[in-house]
Amino acid sequence: MIGRVLAAGGLAVACTLWPVAARAAAPECAPERGKVTISSNLWAQQRLDIRSAWRLTAGKGVTVAVIDSGVDVKHPQLKIAGKADFSRTTSRDCEGHGTAVAGIIGAQFRNDFPFYGVAPQARLLALKHANGKRGDVAHLVEAIQYAAKIGVEVINISAQAADQPDLKAAIDYALAQDVVVVAAAGNADKSDGTPGPAFPAAYEGVLSVGALAPDGRISDFSNTGSKVSVVAPGQGLTSTWPGGTYKTDLPGTSFAAPYVAGVAALVRARFPHLNQEQVRRRIEATADGGLGTGTGTGTVNPVAAVSTILPAEEVVVAPPRPEPLPPGVVAKRPEPDERAITIAVWVGAAALVLAGALVAARVVMPMGRRRGWRPGS
């Protein structure tokens, strides 16, 4: 079963349904086995045309916090700049979820391998808040506050919980610190009835992400009862997995959100002067167009997000004016010589008088010769 929001004390890390129960001991760290080979036909990367956006930026200099179940820092396609464990268990990824999320955001490009992340030059921080499919919201709050305090530019949260004051306060703090907060809109099982809003995705200012299926429709499980800013591939996905392997056929808004977090990193690298609200609105404004309820402004478009000049930003994002040339490079215009001008004027006037006299002489002298220099009658 998928998608029911847990009560105030619990958190659905991978957006799966778990009953509210007493906290159990940390499970054994043994994620599912992954694969060492994958198909070269990865529809999400082809659909978003990610590599075309790299002509302008690959996210260099932007730090993205992956607040999840941890990340396999030894995976050959992942470069993790730092990690912290807020679950108080182990910094290893015992679920696999966080490693997959990190790979979608920033897996390194390899010429001999078909999978790569959206922003491979971004700096990834692995902040673990849960050791399994269930977590404690208090740990999530700690991780959000820590990420905002150390100055990350983007936070990805692929989890859903109930509305709680401390969670909202943490999100508000992150937004006030100019962090772009991206969160999964949540999964919903239609048999559970009308889905409700998922948090933190439903909070104002959060870039909430729904899931798109390979055929271009919104995924059946994508939560339409929650606020959605944009949609991204969230079904039939491939990404990195613990043990240096890969997981295929991944479903969930959990894996749609990191595609948008990666695009947010691209935008922040391309337009570093934009604040978090402007980045969010740029991503929404450049999406491919809504597909109906639960799709927001449409499918995220990495190329348009980093290349489009929006009317409200024309002055801001226009190329800066060139620096003025240093003194002495161009010689100053000389001051006019008044004496030379006066002489030239008089010489010109005299030349005109002389020319007039010559013209008159050529007319008068022949007439005088014809009359024998006698006065006319």
C-alpha positions as CSV (number, residue, x, y, z in Angstrom):
1,M,0.0,0.0,0.0
2,I,1.2,3.5,-0.8
3,G,0.8,7.0,0.2
4,R,-1.2,7.5,3.5
5,V,0.4,10.3,5.5
6,L,1.5,9.2,8.9
7,A,0.4,10.6,12.2
8,A,2.4,13.4,13.8
9,G,5.0,11.2,15.2
10,G,6.0,9.4,12.0
11,L,7.4,10.1,8.6
12,A,7.1,8.1,5.4
13,V,10.6,8.2,4.0
14,A,10.0,6.4,0.7
15,C,6.4,7.6,0.6
16,T,5.1,4.1,1.5
17,L,2.4,3.3,3.9
18,W,3.5,2.1,7.4
19,P,1.2,1.8,10.4
20,V,1.8,4.1,13.3
21,A,3.5,2.0,15.9
22,A,6.1,2.2,18.6
23,R,9.6,2.9,17.5
24,A,11.4,-0.4,16.7
25,A,15.1,-1.1,16.8
26,A,17.1,-0.1,13.8
27,P,16.9,-2.7,11.1
28,E,19.9,-4.6,9.8
29,C,21.8,-2.6,7.2
30,A,21.1,-4.8,4.2
31,P,19.5,-2.9,1.2
32,E,18.1,-4.9,-1.7
33,R,20.5,-6.2,-4.3
34,G,21.1,-3.9,-7.3
35,K,22.2,-4.6,-10.8
36,V,25.6,-4.1,-12.4
37,T,24.3,-3.7,-15.9
38,I,21.4,-1.5,-17.1
39,S,19.7,-0.7,-20.3
40,S,20.9,2.1,-22.5
41,N,17.3,3.2,-23.2
42,L,16.7,5.5,-20.2
43,W,13.5,7.4,-21.1
44,A,13.8,10.1,-18.3
45,Q,17.2,11.4,-19.6
46,Q,16.0,11.4,-23.2
47,R,12.7,13.1,-22.3
48,L,14.4,16.0,-20.4
49,D,17.4,16.3,-22.8
50,I,19.7,16.9,-19.8
51,R,23.0,17.0,-21.6
52,S,21.8,20.0,-23.8
53,A,21.5,22.1,-20.7
54,W,25.2,21.4,-19.9
55,R,26.2,23.7,-22.7
56,L,25.4,26.5,-20.3
57,T,25.9,24.9,-16.9
58,A,26.3,21.5,-15.1
59,G,25.7,23.0,-11.7
60,K,29.3,23.8,-10.7
61,G,29.6,25.6,-7.4
62,V,26.1,24.8,-6.1
63,T,25.7,22.6,-3.0
64,V,22.7,20.3,-2.8
65,A,21.6,18.6,0.5
66,V,20.2,15.2,0.0
67,I,18.1,14.7,3.2
68,D,17.2,11.0,3.0
69,S,18.2,7.6,4.1
70,G,21.9,8.3,3.6
71,V,24.1,7.8,0.5
72,D,26.6,5.1,-0.5
73,V,29.6,7.4,-0.6
74,K,31.7,4.7,-2.2
75,H,29.6,4.4,-5.4
76,P,31.8,5.1,-8.4
77,Q,29.4,7.6,-9.9
78,L,28.8,9.6,-6.8
79,K,31.1,12.3,-5.4
80,I,29.8,13.2,-1.9
81,A,31.3,16.4,-0.5
82,G,30.1,15.7,3.1
83,K,27.8,13.6,5.2
84,A,26.0,13.7,8.6
85,D,23.8,11.2,10.4
86,F,20.7,12.7,12.2
87,S,19.0,9.3,12.5
88,R,21.6,8.4,15.2
89,T,22.1,4.9,13.7
90,T,24.8,4.7,11.0
91,S,25.8,7.0,8.1
92,R,25.4,4.1,5.7
93,D,22.4,3.9,3.4
94,C,20.6,0.8,4.6
95,E,17.5,1.4,2.4
96,G,19.0,2.4,-0.9
97,H,16.5,5.3,-1.3
98,G,19.0,8.1,-0.6
99,T,21.6,6.7,-2.9
100,A,19.1,6.6,-5.8
101,V,18.0,10.2,-5.1
102,A,21.6,11.4,-5.0
103,G,22.3,9.7,-8.3
104,I,19.4,11.4,-10.1
105,I,20.6,14.7,-8.8
106,G,24.3,14.5,-9.5
107,A,25.7,11.1,-10.7
108,Q,28.9,11.7,-12.6
109,F,28.9,11.5,-16.4
110,R,30.8,8.5,-18.0
111,N,31.3,8.1,-21.7
112,D,30.9,4.3,-21.4
113,F,27.7,4.3,-19.3
114,P,24.2,5.5,-20.1
115,F,23.2,6.8,-16.7
116,Y,24.1,10.3,-15.3
117,G,22.7,12.9,-13.0
118,V,21.1,16.2,-13.9
119,A,23.8,18.4,-12.3
120,P,27.0,16.3,-12.2
121,Q,29.2,19.2,-11.1
122,A,27.0,20.1,-8.1
123,R,28.3,19.4,-4.6
124,L,26.2,16.7,-2.8
125,L,25.8,16.5,0.9
126,A,24.3,13.3,2.4
127,L,22.2,14.1,5.4
128,K,20.6,11.0,6.8
129,H,17.4,11.4,8.8
130,A,16.0,7.8,8.7
131,N,17.4,4.3,8.6
132,G,14.5,2.6,7.0
133,K,11.1,3.2,5.5
134,R,10.0,4.9,8.7
135,G,11.6,8.0,10.3
136,D,11.2,10.6,13.0
137,V,10.1,14.0,11.9
138,A,12.3,15.5,14.6
139,H,15.3,14.1,12.8
140,L,14.1,15.5,9.5
141,V,13.7,18.9,11.1
142,E,17.2,18.8,12.5
143,A,18.6,17.9,9.1
144,I,16.7,20.8,7.4
145,Q,17.9,23.3,10.0
146,Y,21.5,22.1,9.7
147,A,21.5,22.3,5.9
148,A,20.1,25.8,5.9
149,K,22.5,26.9,8.6
150,I,25.6,25.8,6.7
151,G,24.5,27.6,3.6
152,V,23.4,25.0,1.0
153,E,21.6,26.4,-2.0
154,V,19.2,23.5,-2.7
155,I,17.5,20.9,-0.4
156,N,15.9,17.8,-1.7
157,I,13.3,16.1,0.6
158,S,11.8,12.9,-0.9
159,A,9.5,12.2,2.1
160,Q,6.1,13.1,3.3
161,A,4.6,13.7,6.7
162,A,1.7,15.3,8.4
163,D,1.6,19.1,9.0
164,Q,3.5,19.9,12.1
165,P,4.6,23.3,13.6
166,D,8.3,22.3,13.9
167,L,8.4,21.0,10.4
168,K,6.9,24.2,9.0
169,A,9.2,26.3,11.1
170,A,12.2,24.4,9.7
171,I,11.0,25.0,6.1
172,D,10.3,28.6,6.8
173,Y,13.8,29.0,8.2
174,A,15.4,27.3,5.1
175,L,13.5,29.6,2.8
176,A,14.5,32.7,4.8
177,Q,18.1,31.5,4.4
178,D,17.6,31.6,0.6
179,V,17.5,27.9,0.1
180,V,15.5,26.3,-2.7
181,V,13.4,23.6,-1.1
182,V,12.3,20.7,-3.4
183,A,10.0,18.1,-2.0
184,A,8.0,15.1,-3.3
185,A,4.3,15.7,-3.6
186,G,3.7,12.3,-2.2
187,N,2.2,9.0,-3.5
188,A,-1.4,8.1,-3.1
189,D,-3.3,4.8,-3.4
190,K,-6.7,5.6,-4.9
191,S,-8.2,2.8,-2.8
192,D,-7.5,5.0,0.3
193,G,-10.0,7.6,-0.9
194,T,-9.3,11.2,-1.7
195,P,-5.6,11.9,-1.1
196,G,-4.8,14.8,1.2
197,P,-1.9,17.3,1.1
198,A,1.6,16.0,1.8
199,F,4.1,17.9,3.8
200,P,6.6,19.6,3.5
201,A,5.6,19.7,-0.2
202,A,2.3,21.5,0.6
203,Y,4.0,24.3,2.5
204,E,4.0,27.7,0.7
205,G,7.4,28.4,-1.0
206,V,8.3,24.7,-1.5
207,L,8.8,23.4,-5.0
208,S,6.5,20.5,-5.0
209,V,7.0,17.7,-7.5
210,G,4.6,15.2,-9.0
211,A,5.5,12.1,-11.0
212,L,5.3,11.6,-14.8
213,A,4.9,8.2,-16.5
214,P,6.9,7.2,-19.6
215,D,3.8,7.7,-21.8
216,G,3.6,11.4,-20.8
217,R,0.7,11.0,-18.4
218,I,0.8,11.8,-14.8
219,S,1.5,8.6,-12.8
220,D,-1.5,6.9,-11.3
221,F,0.1,7.1,-7.8
222,S,1.1,10.8,-8.0
223,N,-0.7,12.7,-5.3
224,T,-3.2,15.1,-6.9
225,G,-4.5,16.1,-3.5
226,S,-1.3,17.9,-2.7
227,K,0.0,21.2,-4.2
228,V,2.1,20.5,-7.2
229,S,4.5,23.0,-8.8
230,V,5.8,20.8,-11.7
231,V,6.1,17.2,-12.6
232,A,9.1,15.1,-13.6
233,P,9.9,11.5,-14.5
234,G,8.8,9.4,-11.6
235,Q,8.1,5.9,-13.0
236,G,10.3,3.2,-14.6
237,L,13.5,5.0,-13.6
238,T,17.1,3.8,-13.1
239,S,19.5,5.2,-10.6
240,T,22.5,4.5,-8.4
241,W,22.2,1.9,-5.6
242,P,24.3,0.8,-2.7
243,G,27.2,-1.6,-3.3
244,G,28.3,0.2,-6.5
245,T,25.2,-1.1,-8.3
246,Y,22.0,0.3,-9.9
247,K,18.3,-0.1,-9.4
248,T,15.9,-0.2,-12.2
249,D,12.1,0.4,-12.5
250,L,12.1,2.8,-9.6
251,P,8.6,4.4,-9.0
252,G,7.5,7.4,-6.9
253,T,7.4,11.1,-6.6
254,S,10.4,10.4,-4.3
255,F,12.4,10.0,-7.5
256,A,10.7,12.7,-9.5
257,A,11.7,15.4,-6.9
258,P,15.5,14.9,-7.4
259,Y,15.1,15.6,-11.1
260,V,13.8,19.0,-10.2
261,A,16.4,19.5,-7.4
262,G,19.0,18.9,-10.1
263,V,17.4,21.5,-12.3
264,A,17.4,24.0,-9.4
265,A,21.1,23.4,-9.0
266,L,21.6,24.2,-12.7
267,V,19.5,27.4,-12.4
268,R,21.4,28.6,-9.3
269,A,24.7,28.0,-11.1
270,R,23.6,29.8,-14.3
271,F,21.9,32.7,-12.5
272,P,23.6,33.1,-9.1
273,H,22.0,36.5,-8.5
274,L,18.4,35.0,-8.4
275,N,17.0,34.3,-4.9
276,Q,15.2,31.1,-4.0
277,E,11.8,32.4,-4.9
278,Q,13.0,33.6,-8.3
279,V,14.6,30.2,-9.0
280,R,11.3,28.4,-8.1
281,R,9.3,30.7,-10.3
282,R,11.7,30.3,-13.2
283,I,11.4,26.5,-13.0
284,E,7.6,26.8,-12.9
285,A,7.5,29.4,-15.7
286,T,9.7,27.3,-18.1
287,A,7.9,24.0,-17.6
288,D,6.4,22.4,-20.7
289,G,2.7,23.1,-19.8
290,G,0.2,21.6,-17.4
291,L,-1.4,18.2,-18.2
292,G,-4.4,18.6,-15.9
293,T,-5.0,18.2,-12.2
294,G,-1.8,17.4,-10.2
295,T,0.6,18.5,-12.8
296,G,1.2,22.2,-11.8
297,T,2.7,24.2,-14.7
298,G,3.8,21.1,-16.5
299,T,7.0,18.9,-17.0
300,V,10.2,20.4,-15.8
301,N,12.4,21.6,-18.7
302,P,16.1,21.8,-17.9
303,V,17.2,23.5,-21.1
304,A,14.5,26.2,-20.9
305,A,15.1,26.7,-17.2
306,V,18.7,27.7,-17.9
307,S,18.3,29.5,-21.2
308,T,15.0,31.4,-21.2
309,I,15.0,35.1,-20.6
310,L,11.9,35.9,-18.6
311,P,10.3,39.3,-18.9
312,A,10.7,40.2,-15.2
313,E,14.4,39.3,-15.4
314,E,15.4,40.9,-18.7
315,V,17.4,43.7,-16.9
316,V,18.8,41.4,-14.3
317,V,20.0,38.5,-16.5
318,A,21.2,40.6,-19.5
319,P,25.0,40.5,-20.0
320,P,26.8,43.1,-17.9
321,R,28.1,46.2,-19.6
322,P,31.8,46.0,-20.5
323,E,34.3,47.7,-18.3
324,P,35.4,51.2,-19.5
325,L,38.7,51.4,-21.3
326,P,41.6,52.6,-19.2
327,P,42.8,56.2,-19.6
328,G,45.2,56.8,-22.5
329,V,44.1,53.9,-24.7
330,V,42.1,56.2,-27.0
331,A,43.7,59.7,-27.7
332,K,41.7,62.7,-26.9
333,R,40.3,64.8,-29.7
334,P,42.6,67.9,-30.2
335,E,41.3,71.4,-29.4
336,P,40.4,73.4,-32.6
337,D,43.1,75.9,-33.8
338,E,41.2,79.2,-34.0
339,R,44.0,81.1,-35.9
340,A,44.3,78.4,-38.5
341,I,40.6,78.4,-39.0
342,T,40.6,82.2,-39.5
343,I,43.4,82.1,-42.1
344,A,41.7,79.2,-43.9
345,V,38.4,81.2,-44.1
346,W,40.2,84.3,-45.6
347,V,42.2,82.2,-48.0
348,G,39.0,80.6,-49.1
349,A,37.2,83.9,-49.6
350,A,40.1,85.3,-51.6
351,A,40.1,82.3,-53.8
352,L,36.4,82.8,-54.5
353,V,36.9,86.5,-55.4
354,L,39.8,85.6,-57.8
355,A,37.8,82.9,-59.4
356,G,34.9,85.3,-59.9
357,A,37.3,87.8,-61.5
358,L,38.7,85.2,-63.9
359,V,35.2,84.2,-65.0
360,A,34.2,87.8,-65.6
361,A,37.4,88.5,-67.6
362,R,36.7,85.5,-69.9
363,V,33.3,87.0,-70.7
364,V,34.1,90.7,-70.9
365,M,37.4,90.6,-72.9
366,P,36.0,88.8,-76.0
367,M,33.1,91.3,-76.1
368,G,35.6,94.2,-76.0
369,R,37.7,92.8,-78.9
370,R,34.6,92.5,-81.1
371,R,33.8,96.1,-80.6
372,G,37.4,97.2,-81.1
373,W,37.3,98.4,-77.4
374,R,34.7,101.0,-78.3
375,P,31.9,101.7,-75.8
376,G,28.6,100.2,-76.7
377,S,25.7,102.3,-78.0
